[in-house]
Amino acid sequence: MATETSPTRGYSATKDQLSKRLRRIEGQVRGIEKMVDEDRYCVEVLTQISAVQAALDKVALSLLDQHARHCVVDGNAPGEPAELTDELMAAVARLMRRG
């Protein structure tokens, strides 16, 4: 009987840590929503939004690093090196186009 296994991703080794960080960020976002509901001072809300953005940036950079090492350099992603490089750079460009 054949069993299907999910593919190994660049972040597979740190998946638990990644999930924990994302849950923490989710809690921060809920906290911001509560601040708005409580009519907190604008700058306090903006400060928390900035903290969430920084946390998400850190997660994104970690994922990019793991993708570059595991999928691109080690060749664990389908495609030619030039295609993989283009895909990686497109992901970087999307992350840089905020705001």
Summary of the structure (lengths in Angstrom):
residues: 99
radius of gyration: 17.8
end to end distance: 50.8
largest distance: 60.8
contacts: 219
relative contact order: 0.12
helix: 75%
strand: 0%
